[in-house]
Amino acid sequence: MQPLSPAELAPAFSLPNITTLDDAAPLPFSALQQRADSAFATLAGLNGVNPILLLNGFAGLDVEELVQDLVKRHANHADLFDLCYAENLHHPQKPIWLRLKAGTGIEFCELVGQLLELSSRHLEAEHIVERILKKQERDEKVADYLSSLARHVAAGGGFSHPVLINLMVHRHDHSIPIVHARQFTPEQLFGAIHFQTEQGSVFSHHHLLEPGLIHQANGGYLIVPIEELLEQPSLWFRLKNALATRRVEWSRPGEMAAFYFQPEPPPLDVHLILVGDRLAVAELHLLDRELDTLAFLRADIIPEWDAVADLPSYLGYLSHLRHKHRLRNMDAGAVARLCRYGSRITEHQHRLSLVEGQLVAMMQLADVIAAREHSELVTERHLRLAQEEQDQRLNFLVEQSDLGVRDGQYLIQTQGREVGQINGLSVIQIAGHPYDFGEPVRLTATVHLGDGDVADIERKADLAGHIHAKAMMIIHGYLANLFGAEHPSPLSANLVFEQSYHEIDGDSAALAGLCALLSALAREPIYQHFAITGAVDQFGNVLPVGGVNEKIEGFYRLCRLQGLTGEQGVLIPASNRLQLNLSDEVAEAVAEGRFHIHPVARVEDAIALLMGCEAGKVDDPYTLFGRIRERLDDLNGHNMESGFWRRLWRR
């Protein structure tokens, strides 16, 4: 079975005819989000009251930029207005709101001040009233307020505050407001009523009302992270009520809840955009079963791009990120290297990451190195150095793992042959550490007379998760189907991950465990210069696994520590070929013939490489499967005579 060539170990991108990244026209993130674009086009056409759009996002997403771009492209929701509060002339403890034409709030306050001054001096003020009403398109509520004000002044009535109008929201232009709510309290979201104490008396008035984010977003778009609502579930239900009633109830301090001051709830006309990953959306749905009905308009924000279908658009996105964050231009080699980095994030040779946070982080690191060298362009070498420096800063845990191998405390072989022993591959994930890394693990299998059961020591010791337990059962199903279809197996087995002291999960060690068991059953040694990863089904098909790059690099690191012989290599599922994106060091070792990567599609393929013999068929005694079947029949007493003559013939 031929190992993979160096060209198959990493993606190769055919860049268009560019010399630098600036040759690609900048393309914003929104241009690569067709699903979200469609959702905003639909949102703009909805006639419903206060509609909700739910975006399934991911970490590192610039939601505000995405929404701004799509609003500019599609929005026709432009019912903007200024909002002010005035003293209620009939009931000072119930201030009223006045909805003003957008951008006229400051002039309205000035004209009302002039009106008050003229009225208090019993001078003619009809022209000011007419001017206000004309400006406000003869709004009925404004007209009623001006009429009440005139009567109140004429009757010699007083005021609780010398300034009659509190202009809370003023639109300086006609741009649609887009407000991103971050780490908010109830008061910051819904507005707050402040109180004052004077000579032991507690009071409030319309100038002590502070607008919230929802007031600022009125007439436009309010972006709310779902995680914030999960932290304060009551806010979601309060927000939902505000959308349904089209009014915003005011927040007040808990200690003032009994104090009677009740401003009139202002009107609400907003498009709510909820943003969160799928887990957050699921938690909110558990909190409120009406979520699907309320947020019927939903869209996925895709975190990756198809490099085969449209690579130029991705380069335009990278160019956009460069200009957005004011970084140095890149040459063609650096662009190709950055694309390879983006592909590594997605774990697919044909896919490229759109996660801005991760891409910009690497671009910034390379930019620092280029600045250090006084280079106007970021080159491929700068990007490579950035990756190496970042890896060196974060590889302390890897070095500690390697130290156990150097000191002989971690027993694992990369040479020779052993029965019932195999090198598996695992990925270590540590909370608080940004990188996963590969670490080989030694699996051993032993057999003994019993009832045919495969004892998984990890599971019995409560050190295995549910997926691992399922994988072990699949192994048992495969062996039972292959060797126990007619007679029960008289051999039981023990399978264990040696020197493993933490919980493990996943099915990627299933192929390694199965091969170790087959080796023990057939008494056939396994080459220790190989490591293997892969899941299996009950029919012997090898299934893909995750973290294949980290696993390969982990075993290569071990072989390098113990000495490369030119025979060592890794067996991976053939279906994992497109996930390969290996480091330069591993790719160079493969190119020089010092390390090998073999794809396998069936258990029989793995046996041929690991044990150097043919798996064959159970009815052929000269193959591995046949020898196992013969051994089981001998122990069961079903094959004594034929077994005697066969052994005699071999002599």
C-alpha positions as CSV (number, residue, x, y, z in Angstrom):
1,M,0.0,0.0,0.0
2,Q,1.6,3.2,-1.2
3,P,2.2,6.0,1.3
4,L,0.9,9.5,0.6
5,S,3.1,11.8,-1.4
6,P,4.4,15.2,0.0
7,A,1.9,17.0,-2.3
8,E,-1.0,15.3,-0.6
9,L,0.0,16.5,2.9
10,A,-1.1,20.1,2.6
11,P,-3.4,22.2,0.4
12,A,-2.1,23.8,-2.7
13,F,-3.8,27.0,-3.7
14,S,-3.7,28.3,-7.3
15,L,-3.7,32.0,-6.6
16,P,-4.9,34.3,-9.3
17,N,-2.4,36.5,-11.0
18,I,-1.4,38.7,-8.0
19,T,1.9,40.0,-6.8
20,T,0.6,41.5,-3.5
21,L,-2.6,41.2,-1.5
22,D,-3.6,44.7,-2.6
23,D,-4.1,43.4,-6.1
24,A,-7.3,41.8,-4.8
25,A,-10.1,44.3,-4.4
26,P,-11.2,44.5,-0.7
27,L,-14.4,42.5,-0.1
28,P,-16.2,42.9,3.3
29,F,-17.3,39.9,5.4
30,S,-20.9,40.6,4.5
31,A,-20.2,39.9,0.8
32,L,-19.4,36.3,1.7
33,Q,-22.5,35.7,3.8
34,Q,-25.3,34.9,1.3
35,R,-27.6,33.4,3.9
36,A,-27.4,36.5,6.1
37,D,-27.8,38.8,3.1
38,S,-31.0,36.9,2.2
39,A,-32.3,37.2,5.8
40,F,-31.7,41.0,5.9
41,A,-33.4,41.4,2.5
42,T,-36.4,39.6,4.0
43,L,-36.3,41.5,7.2
44,A,-36.5,44.8,5.3
45,G,-39.7,43.6,3.7
46,L,-41.4,42.4,6.8
47,N,-44.5,44.4,7.8
48,G,-44.7,42.9,11.3
49,V,-44.3,44.8,14.5
50,N,-40.8,44.8,16.0
51,P,-39.5,41.7,14.1
52,I,-36.7,39.5,15.4
53,L,-33.8,38.1,13.3
54,L,-31.7,35.3,14.9
55,L,-28.2,34.9,13.6
56,N,-26.3,31.7,14.4
57,G,-22.8,33.1,14.8
58,F,-19.5,32.1,16.2
59,A,-16.6,33.4,18.4
60,G,-14.5,36.0,16.7
61,L,-17.3,37.4,14.6
62,D,-17.6,41.2,14.1
63,V,-21.4,41.3,14.2
64,E,-21.6,45.1,14.2
65,E,-19.7,45.4,10.9
66,L,-21.8,42.7,9.4
67,V,-25.1,44.3,10.4
68,Q,-24.0,47.8,9.3
69,D,-23.1,46.5,5.9
70,L,-26.3,44.6,5.4
71,V,-28.5,47.4,6.8
72,K,-26.9,49.8,4.3
73,R,-27.6,47.3,1.5
74,H,-31.2,46.4,2.3
75,A,-32.8,48.5,5.0
76,N,-35.8,50.6,4.3
77,H,-36.8,50.8,7.9
78,A,-36.3,54.5,8.4
79,D,-39.1,55.6,10.7
80,L,-36.7,57.7,12.8
81,F,-37.8,60.2,15.4
82,D,-36.4,62.3,18.3
83,L,-37.7,61.4,21.7
84,C,-38.2,63.9,24.6
85,Y,-39.9,63.9,27.9
86,A,-42.0,66.8,29.3
87,E,-43.5,67.5,32.6
88,N,-47.1,66.3,32.9
89,L,-48.9,69.5,33.6
90,H,-51.8,67.7,35.2
91,H,-49.8,65.0,37.1
92,P,-46.1,65.9,37.7
93,Q,-45.4,62.3,38.8
94,K,-46.3,61.0,35.4
95,P,-44.0,62.6,32.8
96,I,-45.1,62.2,29.2
97,W,-43.2,61.5,26.1
98,L,-43.3,63.5,22.9
99,R,-42.3,62.0,19.6
100,L,-40.7,64.6,17.4
101,K,-39.6,64.6,13.8
102,A,-36.1,63.2,13.5
103,G,-33.4,65.9,13.9
104,T,-35.8,68.6,15.2
105,G,-35.4,68.0,18.9
106,I,-33.0,70.8,19.7
107,E,-35.0,73.4,17.8
108,F,-38.2,72.1,19.5
109,C,-36.7,72.6,23.0
110,E,-35.6,76.1,22.0
111,L,-39.0,77.1,20.7
112,V,-40.8,75.7,23.7
113,G,-38.5,77.8,25.9
114,Q,-39.4,80.9,23.8
115,L,-43.1,79.9,24.1
116,L,-42.9,79.6,27.8
117,E,-41.2,83.0,28.2
118,L,-43.7,84.8,26.0
119,S,-46.7,83.1,27.7
120,S,-45.4,84.0,31.2
121,R,-45.2,87.6,30.1
122,H,-48.7,87.4,28.6
123,L,-47.3,88.2,25.1
124,E,-48.6,86.9,21.8
125,A,-47.1,83.4,21.0
126,E,-49.3,82.1,18.3
127,H,-46.6,82.4,15.7
128,I,-44.3,80.1,17.7
129,V,-47.0,77.5,18.3
130,E,-47.7,77.6,14.5
131,R,-44.0,77.2,13.8
132,I,-43.7,74.2,16.1
133,L,-46.8,72.5,14.8
134,K,-45.7,73.0,11.2
135,K,-42.3,71.6,11.9
136,Q,-43.9,68.6,13.7
137,E,-46.4,68.0,10.9
138,R,-49.2,68.9,13.3
139,D,-48.6,65.9,15.5
140,E,-51.7,65.6,17.7
141,K,-49.9,64.8,21.0
142,V,-47.6,67.8,20.5
143,A,-50.5,70.1,19.7
144,D,-52.3,68.9,22.9
145,Y,-49.2,69.5,25.0
146,L,-48.8,73.0,23.6
147,S,-52.4,73.8,24.3
148,S,-52.2,72.5,27.9
149,L,-49.0,74.5,28.4
150,A,-50.7,77.7,27.3
151,R,-53.6,77.1,29.7
152,H,-51.3,76.2,32.5
153,V,-49.3,79.3,32.2
154,A,-52.4,81.5,31.8
155,A,-53.7,80.0,35.0
156,G,-50.5,80.9,36.8
157,G,-49.4,77.3,37.3
158,G,-45.9,76.4,38.3
159,F,-43.4,73.8,37.2
160,S,-41.4,71.1,39.0
161,H,-38.3,71.9,36.9
162,P,-37.3,75.2,35.2
163,V,-36.5,73.3,32.0
164,L,-39.6,71.9,30.5
165,I,-38.2,69.4,28.0
166,N,-35.7,66.6,28.5
167,L,-34.4,65.7,25.0
168,M,-33.4,62.0,25.4
169,V,-32.8,60.9,21.9
170,H,-31.7,63.2,19.1
171,R,-31.0,62.1,15.6
172,H,-28.2,64.3,14.1
173,D,-28.7,62.8,10.7
174,H,-30.9,60.3,8.9
175,S,-28.7,57.3,9.2
176,I,-30.4,54.3,10.7
177,P,-29.3,53.6,14.3
178,I,-27.5,50.3,14.9
179,V,-26.9,49.7,18.6
180,H,-24.8,46.8,19.9
181,A,-25.7,45.9,23.4
182,R,-22.7,44.6,25.4
183,Q,-22.5,43.6,29.0
184,F,-25.6,45.6,30.0
185,T,-27.6,45.9,33.1
186,P,-31.4,46.3,33.1
187,E,-31.0,50.0,33.5
188,Q,-28.5,50.3,30.7
189,L,-30.8,48.3,28.4
190,F,-34.2,49.7,29.3
191,G,-33.3,53.1,30.7
192,A,-33.2,54.3,34.3
193,I,-35.2,56.5,36.7
194,H,-32.8,58.3,39.0
195,F,-33.9,59.8,42.3
196,Q,-32.6,62.7,44.4
197,T,-32.8,63.2,48.1
198,E,-33.3,66.6,49.6
199,Q,-33.9,67.3,53.3
200,G,-35.0,63.7,53.8
201,S,-37.4,63.7,50.9
202,V,-37.0,61.5,47.9
203,F,-38.2,62.8,44.6
204,S,-37.7,62.5,40.8
205,H,-38.7,64.4,37.7
206,H,-38.5,64.0,33.9
207,H,-34.9,65.3,33.8
208,L,-33.8,62.4,36.0
209,L,-34.8,59.9,33.2
210,E,-31.8,58.3,31.5
211,P,-32.3,56.7,28.1
212,G,-31.3,53.1,27.6
213,L,-29.8,51.2,24.6
214,I,-33.3,50.3,23.5
215,H,-34.3,54.0,23.3
216,Q,-31.1,54.8,21.3
217,A,-32.0,51.9,18.8
218,N,-35.6,53.1,18.4
219,G,-36.4,53.3,14.7
220,G,-33.4,51.1,13.9
221,Y,-31.6,47.9,14.9
222,L,-30.7,46.5,18.3
223,I,-28.1,43.8,18.4
224,V,-28.2,41.6,21.5
225,P,-25.8,38.7,22.2
226,I,-27.8,35.7,23.4
227,E,-25.1,35.0,26.1
228,E,-26.1,38.2,27.8
229,L,-29.7,37.2,28.0
230,L,-28.8,33.8,29.4
231,E,-26.9,35.5,32.2
232,Q,-30.0,37.5,33.0
233,P,-33.0,35.5,31.8
234,S,-35.5,38.0,33.2
235,L,-34.3,40.5,30.6
236,W,-35.3,38.3,27.7
237,F,-38.9,38.1,28.9
238,R,-38.9,41.8,29.6
239,L,-37.5,42.5,26.1
240,K,-40.0,40.1,24.6
241,N,-42.9,42.0,26.3
242,A,-41.6,45.3,25.1
243,L,-41.5,44.1,21.5
244,A,-45.1,42.7,21.8
245,T,-46.6,45.8,23.5
246,R,-44.5,48.3,21.5
247,R,-43.7,50.1,24.7
248,V,-40.6,50.3,26.9
249,E,-41.2,50.1,30.6
250,W,-38.7,52.1,32.7
251,S,-36.3,50.4,35.1
252,R,-35.9,51.7,38.6
253,P,-33.6,50.7,41.6
254,G,-35.0,48.0,43.7
255,E,-35.0,50.1,46.8
256,M,-37.2,52.6,45.0
257,A,-39.7,50.1,43.7
258,A,-42.4,51.4,46.0
259,F,-41.8,55.1,45.3
260,Y,-44.6,56.5,43.1
261,F,-43.1,58.0,40.0
262,Q,-44.4,56.6,36.8
263,P,-43.1,58.0,33.5
264,E,-45.2,57.2,30.4
265,P,-43.6,54.2,28.6
266,P,-42.3,55.5,25.3
267,P,-43.2,53.8,21.9
268,L,-40.9,51.1,20.5
269,D,-40.2,50.6,16.9
270,V,-37.1,48.4,16.5
271,H,-35.7,45.5,14.7
272,L,-34.1,43.1,17.2
273,I,-31.2,41.0,16.1
274,L,-30.2,38.1,18.4
275,V,-26.7,36.7,17.9
276,G,-25.2,33.5,19.4
277,D,-23.8,30.2,18.6
278,R,-25.9,27.1,18.4
279,L,-25.4,26.1,22.0
280,A,-26.6,29.5,23.2
281,V,-29.6,29.4,20.9
282,A,-30.5,26.0,22.2
283,E,-30.2,27.2,25.8
284,L,-32.5,30.2,25.1
285,H,-35.0,27.8,23.4
286,L,-35.0,25.7,26.6
287,L,-35.7,28.9,28.5
288,D,-38.5,30.1,26.2
289,R,-40.4,27.6,24.0
290,E,-41.9,30.5,22.0
291,L,-38.5,31.4,20.6
292,D,-39.0,29.5,17.3
293,T,-42.3,31.3,16.8
294,L,-41.0,34.8,17.7
295,A,-37.7,34.5,15.8
296,F,-39.0,32.6,12.8
297,L,-36.5,34.5,10.6
298,R,-33.1,32.9,11.1
299,A,-29.8,32.6,9.2
300,D,-26.4,30.9,9.7
301,I,-23.3,32.9,9.6
302,I,-20.8,30.6,7.9
303,P,-17.3,30.4,9.4
304,E,-15.6,29.0,6.3
305,W,-15.3,29.5,2.6
306,D,-15.0,27.1,-0.4
307,A,-11.6,27.7,-1.9
308,V,-12.3,25.5,-4.9
309,A,-15.4,27.4,-5.9
310,D,-14.3,30.9,-5.3
311,L,-10.8,31.7,-4.1
312,P,-10.6,35.3,-5.4
313,S,-13.4,36.4,-3.1
314,Y,-11.5,35.0,-0.2
315,L,-8.5,37.0,-1.2
316,G,-10.7,40.1,-1.3
317,Y,-11.8,39.3,2.2
318,L,-8.1,39.1,3.4
319,S,-7.5,42.4,1.6
320,H,-10.4,43.9,3.5
321,L,-9.0,42.7,6.8
322,R,-5.6,44.2,6.0
323,H,-7.1,47.7,5.3
324,K,-9.5,47.4,8.2
325,H,-6.7,46.8,10.7
326,R,-4.2,49.0,8.9
327,L,-1.6,46.2,8.4
328,R,1.2,46.0,5.9
329,N,0.7,44.6,2.5
330,M,1.6,41.0,1.8
331,D,3.4,39.4,-1.1
332,A,2.0,36.4,-3.0
333,G,4.0,33.9,-0.9
334,A,2.6,35.4,2.3
335,V,-0.9,35.3,0.9
336,A,-0.6,31.6,0.0
337,R,0.8,30.9,3.5
338,L,-2.1,32.7,5.1
339,C,-4.5,30.7,3.0
340,R,-2.8,27.6,4.2
341,Y,-3.2,28.8,7.8
342,G,-6.9,29.5,7.2
343,S,-7.3,26.0,5.8
344,R,-5.6,24.4,8.8
345,I,-8.2,26.1,11.1
346,T,-11.0,24.5,9.1
347,E,-9.3,21.1,9.0
348,H,-10.1,20.7,5.3
349,Q,-7.9,21.3,2.3
350,H,-10.7,22.9,0.2
351,R,-12.1,25.1,3.0
352,L,-10.8,28.4,4.3
353,S,-11.6,30.1,7.7
354,L,-13.5,33.3,7.8
355,V,-13.0,33.8,11.5
356,E,-11.6,37.3,11.7
357,G,-10.1,37.0,15.1
358,Q,-7.9,34.1,14.2
359,L,-6.8,35.4,10.8
360,V,-6.1,39.0,12.0
361,A,-4.1,37.6,15.0
362,M,-1.7,35.8,12.6
363,M,-1.6,38.8,10.3
364,Q,-0.7,41.1,13.2
365,L,2.0,38.8,14.5
366,A,3.6,38.7,11.0
367,D,3.2,42.5,10.7
368,V,5.2,43.0,13.9
369,I,8.1,40.8,12.6
370,A,8.0,42.7,9.3
371,A,8.2,46.0,11.2
372,R,11.0,44.7,13.3
373,E,13.0,44.0,10.0
374,H,11.9,47.4,8.5
375,S,10.2,45.5,5.6
376,E,7.4,47.3,3.7
377,L,5.9,43.9,2.7
378,V,5.0,40.9,4.8
379,T,6.6,37.9,3.2
380,E,6.1,34.1,3.6
381,R,9.1,34.0,5.9
382,H,7.5,36.6,8.2
383,L,4.3,34.4,8.5
384,R,6.3,31.3,9.1
385,L,8.4,33.0,11.8
386,A,5.1,34.3,13.4
387,Q,3.8,30.8,13.6
388,E,7.0,29.4,15.0
389,E,7.3,32.1,17.6
390,Q,3.7,31.7,18.6
391,D,4.2,27.9,18.9
392,Q,7.3,28.4,20.9
393,R,5.5,30.7,23.4
394,L,2.8,28.1,23.9
395,N,4.6,24.8,23.8
396,F,5.6,24.4,27.4
397,L,3.1,21.7,28.0
398,V,4.3,19.9,24.9
399,E,7.9,20.1,26.2
400,Q,6.8,18.7,29.5
401,S,5.2,15.8,27.7
402,D,8.4,15.2,25.7
403,L,10.4,15.3,28.9
404,G,8.7,12.1,30.1
405,V,9.8,10.3,27.0
406,R,13.4,11.6,27.3
407,D,13.6,10.5,30.9
408,G,12.3,7.1,30.2
409,Q,9.2,7.6,32.4
410,Y,6.8,7.3,29.5
411,L,7.2,3.8,28.0
412,I,6.5,3.7,24.3
413,Q,8.4,2.1,21.4
414,T,9.0,3.3,17.9
415,Q,11.1,0.3,16.8
416,G,10.8,-3.5,17.0
417,R,7.8,-5.8,17.1
418,E,5.5,-6.7,19.9
419,V,2.4,-9.0,20.3
420,G,-0.7,-7.3,21.5
421,Q,0.9,-3.8,21.7
422,I,0.2,-0.9,19.4
423,N,0.8,2.9,19.2
424,G,-2.4,4.8,19.2
425,L,-2.8,8.5,18.7
426,S,-4.6,11.0,20.9
427,V,-5.2,14.8,21.0
428,I,-4.7,16.6,24.3
429,Q,-7.2,19.4,25.0
430,I,-6.4,21.5,28.1
431,A,-8.8,24.1,29.4
432,G,-7.3,27.5,29.2
433,H,-4.8,26.5,26.5
434,P,-5.5,27.8,23.0
435,Y,-3.9,24.9,21.1
436,D,-4.6,21.2,21.0
437,F,-1.6,19.0,20.5
438,G,-1.0,15.3,19.6
439,E,0.3,12.7,22.0
440,P,0.9,9.0,21.2
441,V,-0.5,6.5,23.6
442,R,0.4,2.8,24.0
443,L,-2.5,0.3,23.8
444,T,-2.1,-3.3,25.0
445,A,-4.3,-6.3,24.7
446,T,-4.2,-9.7,26.4
447,V,-6.4,-12.7,25.9
448,H,-7.4,-15.5,28.3
449,L,-9.9,-18.3,28.5
450,G,-13.4,-16.9,29.2
451,D,-16.7,-16.2,27.6
452,G,-15.6,-14.1,24.7
453,D,-16.1,-10.7,26.4
454,V,-13.8,-7.8,25.6
455,A,-13.1,-6.0,28.9
456,D,-12.4,-2.3,28.4
457,I,-10.3,-1.4,31.5
458,E,-10.8,2.3,30.9
459,R,-14.6,1.9,31.1
460,K,-14.4,-0.3,34.1
461,A,-12.2,2.2,35.9
462,D,-14.7,5.0,35.0
463,L,-12.1,6.7,32.9
464,A,-13.9,6.5,29.6
465,G,-16.7,8.5,28.0
466,H,-19.8,7.3,26.3
467,I,-18.4,7.5,22.7
468,H,-15.4,5.5,23.8
469,A,-17.7,2.9,25.3
470,K,-19.6,2.7,22.1
471,A,-16.4,2.2,20.1
472,M,-15.4,-0.8,22.3
473,M,-18.8,-2.4,21.8
474,I,-18.3,-2.0,18.0
475,I,-15.0,-3.8,18.3
476,H,-16.8,-6.6,20.2
477,G,-19.4,-6.7,17.4
478,Y,-16.8,-6.9,14.7
479,L,-15.0,-9.8,16.4
480,A,-18.2,-11.6,17.2
481,N,-19.4,-11.2,13.6
482,L,-16.1,-12.4,12.1
483,F,-15.2,-15.3,14.5
484,G,-18.2,-16.1,16.6
485,A,-21.0,-16.4,14.1
486,E,-21.2,-20.2,14.5
487,H,-19.6,-20.9,17.8
488,P,-19.0,-18.7,20.9
489,S,-15.5,-17.5,21.5
490,P,-13.7,-19.3,24.4
491,L,-11.3,-16.4,24.7
492,S,-11.9,-13.1,26.6
493,A,-9.7,-10.1,26.3
494,N,-8.5,-7.1,28.2
495,L,-7.8,-3.8,26.5
496,V,-6.1,-0.9,28.2
497,F,-4.5,2.5,27.4
498,E,-1.2,2.2,29.3
499,Q,-0.1,5.1,31.5
500,S,-3.3,7.0,31.0
501,Y,-4.6,8.6,34.1
502,H,-7.3,11.0,32.9
503,E,-10.7,10.5,31.3
504,I,-10.6,9.6,27.6
505,D,-13.4,9.8,25.0
506,G,-14.0,9.4,21.3
507,D,-13.8,6.5,18.9
508,S,-10.5,7.4,17.1
509,A,-8.7,4.6,19.0
510,A,-11.1,1.9,17.9
511,L,-8.9,0.7,15.0
512,A,-5.8,0.6,17.2
513,G,-7.6,-1.4,19.8
514,L,-9.0,-3.8,17.3
515,C,-5.6,-4.4,15.7
516,A,-4.1,-5.0,19.2
517,L,-6.7,-7.6,19.9
518,L,-6.2,-9.3,16.6
519,S,-2.5,-9.4,17.3
520,A,-3.1,-11.0,20.7
521,L,-5.6,-13.5,19.3
522,A,-3.3,-14.6,16.4
523,R,0.0,-14.2,18.4
524,E,1.2,-12.1,15.6
525,P,3.6,-9.2,16.5
526,I,2.9,-5.6,15.4
527,Y,5.6,-3.2,14.0
528,Q,6.2,-0.6,16.7
529,H,7.5,1.9,14.2
530,F,3.9,2.6,13.2
531,A,1.1,4.5,15.0
532,I,-2.5,4.3,13.9
533,T,-5.7,6.3,14.3
534,G,-9.2,5.6,13.0
535,A,-12.7,4.6,13.9
536,V,-14.3,1.4,12.6
537,D,-17.7,-0.1,12.0
538,Q,-18.9,-3.6,12.6
539,F,-18.0,-4.6,9.1
540,G,-14.3,-3.5,9.2
541,N,-14.6,-0.2,7.3
542,V,-12.2,2.4,8.6
543,L,-14.0,5.7,9.4
544,P,-12.6,9.3,9.6
545,V,-11.5,10.9,12.9
546,G,-10.8,14.5,14.0
547,G,-7.5,16.1,14.9
548,V,-5.6,14.0,12.4
549,N,-2.9,16.7,11.8
550,E,-2.1,17.1,15.5
551,K,-2.0,13.3,15.9
552,I,0.5,12.8,13.1
553,E,2.7,15.6,14.3
554,G,2.6,14.2,17.8
555,F,3.9,10.8,16.7
556,Y,6.5,12.4,14.5
557,R,7.7,14.4,17.5
558,L,8.1,11.2,19.5
559,C,10.0,9.5,16.6
560,R,12.3,12.4,16.4
561,L,13.1,12.2,20.1
562,Q,13.8,8.5,19.9
563,G,15.6,8.7,16.5
564,L,14.1,8.6,13.0
565,T,14.9,5.3,11.3
566,G,13.2,5.9,7.9
567,E,10.6,3.2,8.7
568,Q,8.4,5.1,11.0
569,G,5.0,6.4,10.0
570,V,1.3,6.8,10.7
571,L,-1.7,4.9,9.4
572,I,-4.8,7.2,9.0
573,P,-8.2,6.6,7.5
574,A,-8.2,7.1,3.8
575,S,-11.2,9.3,4.1
576,N,-9.1,11.8,6.1
577,R,-6.9,12.8,3.2
578,L,-8.6,16.1,2.7
579,Q,-8.0,17.0,6.4
580,L,-4.3,16.9,6.0
581,N,-2.4,20.2,6.5
582,L,0.8,19.2,8.2
583,S,3.7,21.3,9.5
584,D,6.7,22.1,7.3
585,E,8.9,19.8,9.3
586,V,6.7,16.8,8.9
587,A,6.2,17.5,5.2
588,E,9.9,17.7,4.7
589,A,10.5,14.5,6.5
590,V,8.0,12.7,4.3
591,A,9.6,14.2,1.2
592,E,13.0,12.9,2.3
593,G,11.7,9.4,3.0
594,R,12.3,9.7,6.8
595,F,8.6,9.4,7.7
596,H,5.6,7.9,6.0
597,I,1.8,8.4,6.1
598,H,-0.3,5.5,4.9
599,P,-4.1,5.7,4.2
600,V,-6.2,2.6,5.0
601,A,-9.8,2.0,4.1
602,R,-10.3,-1.4,5.8
603,V,-9.1,-3.3,8.8
604,E,-7.4,-5.7,6.4
605,D,-5.3,-2.9,5.0
606,A,-4.1,-1.9,8.4
607,I,-3.2,-5.5,9.2
608,A,-1.0,-5.9,6.1
609,L,1.0,-2.8,7.1
610,L,1.1,-3.4,10.9
611,M,1.9,-7.1,10.9
612,G,3.3,-7.7,7.5
613,C,0.9,-10.5,6.7
614,E,-2.4,-11.0,4.9
615,A,-5.6,-10.8,6.9
616,G,-7.2,-13.3,4.5
617,K,-10.3,-15.2,5.3
618,V,-11.4,-17.2,8.3
619,D,-11.5,-20.5,6.4
620,D,-7.9,-20.1,5.2
621,P,-5.6,-21.4,8.0
622,Y,-2.5,-19.8,6.4
623,T,-3.8,-16.2,6.9
624,L,-4.2,-14.1,10.1
625,F,-7.9,-14.5,10.3
626,G,-7.7,-18.2,9.6
627,R,-5.1,-18.8,12.4
628,I,-7.4,-17.0,14.8
629,R,-10.4,-19.1,13.7
630,E,-8.3,-22.3,14.1
631,R,-7.2,-21.3,17.6
632,L,-10.7,-20.6,18.7
633,D,-12.0,-23.9,17.2
634,D,-9.2,-25.8,18.9
635,L,-10.1,-24.3,22.3
636,N,-13.8,-25.1,21.6
637,G,-12.9,-28.7,20.7
638,H,-14.5,-28.4,17.2
639,N,-11.3,-28.9,15.3
640,M,-9.1,-31.3,17.2
641,E,-8.6,-33.9,14.5
642,S,-8.1,-31.6,11.6
643,G,-5.9,-29.4,13.8
644,F,-3.7,-32.4,14.6
645,W,-3.2,-33.4,11.0
646,R,-2.6,-29.8,10.0
647,R,0.1,-29.4,12.6
648,L,1.6,-32.7,11.6
649,W,1.6,-31.7,7.9
650,R,3.4,-28.4,8.8
651,R,6.2,-30.4,10.4
